[in-house]
Amino acid sequence: MTVPRRRTASEQVSVALLDAAETVLDRDGAAAVTVRAVAREAGVAPMGVYNRFSSKDGLLAALAIRAFDDLAAAIDVGPEGGPADRLHRACRGYRRFALSHPARYTLIFDVGSPAADPASPVTARGREVFAVLVDMVRGLTLRRGLDPLHAAQALWNGQHGAVTLELAGVVQTPDAAATFDQTIDVVIRGLQTPRA
Amino acid sequence: MTVPRRRTASEQVSVALLDAAETVLDRDGAAAVTVRAVAREAGVAPMGVYNRFSSKDGLLAALAIRAFDDLAAAIDVGPEGGPADRLHRACRGYRRFALSHPARYTLIFDVGSPAADPASPVTARGREVFAVLVDMVRGLTLRRGLDPLHAAQALWNGQHGAVTLELAGVVQTPDAAATFDQTIDVVIRGLQTPRA
């Protein structure tokens, strides 16, 4: 009988502490993710959290990397379908992630994000996830003057704007889900060379 | 000799208190705009603020209305130029407002905005400013299936996403101003019937 490799005891503790930190983040927001609050949530001494994550910034960086991992999974739509169809599905996954985990979404993309620091590993991970979008955009026949990087940024702008206004509750159209799809459709059409 | 109508003493006090509240907002963010902090900033007794604005929510509502007035002025581009050109200029004014006054912008469009409450006068004022964008969009030859309301929301999503990612410092392209213009161009093209 074989057993899958199990996490070491030390790894298990790190995961348990990060789970506790995520619980605090989801419930109380990024400002509440302190070494002390995470220790309380996990039922350990503050030193146990401090030894692994050093500080609030260390905790938020680890949470942000995890959030980018989750976002990467949410926009992973597989190889099926044409490029526009795949982008639509990826964008819907992106919206689901944002609406399901607003505090994680805010952590990585709002003012104060660890991904704004060029030297942070969070920024490198964010760039990798953005590269997935860039690669998907490469499948489109882009309008002259547009490269995949700028095209992907335009698409990201559209979807980020749509989900953040939805989260804020200030969208001016009656059906936010339909409006999101419509925005993605408008941007994808605008990115491409018009069909004859 | 005629003189323009001058504000009454009471109006002058209200304006002075709102100026003080705006100073607190711009410097310390919406959470810091309390009756006590505004009184301190204005050099009056808290009762003087309380009598006019009742509460923190009353202060934030008055500030949000003023922010919408400023935004309306920022996107007012006059009648010159074609519809796409006017929209581009209005969007550039929108970006300038957001970047110059990030706390005011966040107050009206982020989570916690008074404009999320359907019963608030702030929401009515926000709807009026959005209607300016809807009217400008009416000048475009919209793609079949798109009405001006949904087209304006798509454009708003694009520009809101662009400026909020810029404010957060996480844009993936080197020139945020150029990327903003490009996003607006992509959306405006995506909204319109393709030229033959």
Contacts between the chains, C-beta under 8 A, distances in Angstrom:
chain1	res1	chain2	res2	distance
A	102	B	111	7.7
A	106	B	111	7.9
A	108	B	170	7.9
A	109	B	164	7.9
A	109	B	165	6.8
A	109	B	168	6.0
A	109	B	170	6.1
A	110	B	164	7.5
A	110	B	168	5.5
A	111	B	102	7.7
A	111	B	106	7.9
A	111	B	167	5.9
A	111	B	168	5.0
A	111	B	169	7.8
A	112	B	168	7.7
A	113	B	168	5.5
A	113	B	169	7.3
A	113	B	170	5.7
A	115	B	170	5.1
A	116	B	168	6.2
A	116	B	169	3.5
A	116	B	170	5.6
A	126	B	170	6.9
A	127	B	172	6.9
A	130	B	172	5.1
A	143	B	186	7.9
A	143	B	189	7.4
A	146	B	182	7.4
A	146	B	186	7.6
A	149	B	172	6.9
A	149	B	173	6.1
A	150	B	173	5.7
A	150	B	179	6.3
A	150	B	182	5.7
A	151	B	186	7.6
A	152	B	172	7.5
A	153	B	171	6.7
A	153	B	172	5.6
A	153	B	173	4.8
A	153	B	179	5.5
A	153	B	182	8.0
A	153	B	183	7.3
A	154	B	158	7.3
A	154	B	179	7.5
A	154	B	182	6.1
A	154	B	183	4.4
A	154	B	186	4.6
A	154	B	187	7.8
A	156	B	161	7.0
A	156	B	165	7.2
A	156	B	172	7.5
A	157	B	158	5.4
A	157	B	159	7.8
A	157	B	161	3.7
A	157	B	162	4.2
A	157	B	165	6.5
A	157	B	179	7.8
A	157	B	183	4.7
A	158	B	154	7.3
A	158	B	157	5.5
A	158	B	158	4.8
A	158	B	161	5.8
A	158	B	183	7.3
A	158	B	187	6.9
A	159	B	157	7.9
A	159	B	161	6.9
A	160	B	161	3.8
A	160	B	164	6.7
A	160	B	165	5.8
A	161	B	156	7.0
A	161	B	157	3.7
A	161	B	158	5.8
A	161	B	159	6.9
A	161	B	160	3.8
A	161	B	161	2.9
A	161	B	162	7.2
A	161	B	164	7.1
A	162	B	157	4.2
A	162	B	161	7.2
A	164	B	109	7.9
A	164	B	110	7.5
A	164	B	160	6.8
A	164	B	161	7.1
A	164	B	164	6.0
A	165	B	109	6.8
A	165	B	156	7.2
A	165	B	157	6.5
A	165	B	160	5.8
A	167	B	111	5.9
A	168	B	109	6.0
A	168	B	110	5.5
A	168	B	111	5.0
A	168	B	112	7.7
A	168	B	113	5.5
A	168	B	116	6.2
A	169	B	111	7.7
A	169	B	113	7.3
A	169	B	116	3.5
A	170	B	108	7.9
A	170	B	109	6.0
A	170	B	113	5.7
A	170	B	115	5.0
A	170	B	116	5.6
A	170	B	126	6.9
A	171	B	153	6.6
A	172	B	127	6.9
A	172	B	130	5.0
A	172	B	149	6.9
A	172	B	152	7.5
A	172	B	153	5.6
A	172	B	156	7.5
A	173	B	149	6.1
A	173	B	150	5.6
A	173	B	153	4.8
A	179	B	150	6.3
A	179	B	153	5.5
A	179	B	154	7.5
A	179	B	157	7.8
A	182	B	146	7.4
A	182	B	150	5.7
A	182	B	153	8.0
A	182	B	154	6.1
A	183	B	153	7.3
A	183	B	154	4.3
A	183	B	157	4.7
A	183	B	158	7.3
A	185	B	190	7.6
A	186	B	143	7.9
A	186	B	146	7.6
A	186	B	151	7.6
A	186	B	154	4.6
A	186	B	187	6.0
A	186	B	190	3.8
A	186	B	191	5.7
A	187	B	154	7.8
A	187	B	158	6.9
A	187	B	186	6.0
A	187	B	187	6.2
A	187	B	190	5.6
A	188	B	190	7.3
A	189	B	143	7.4
A	189	B	189	7.6
A	189	B	190	4.2
A	190	B	185	7.6
A	190	B	186	3.9
A	190	B	187	5.7
A	190	B	188	7.3
A	190	B	189	4.2
A	190	B	190	2.8
A	190	B	191	7.5
A	191	B	186	5.7
A	191	B	190	7.5
A	194	B	194	3.4
A	194	B	195	7.0
A	195	B	194	7.1
A	196	B	196	8.0
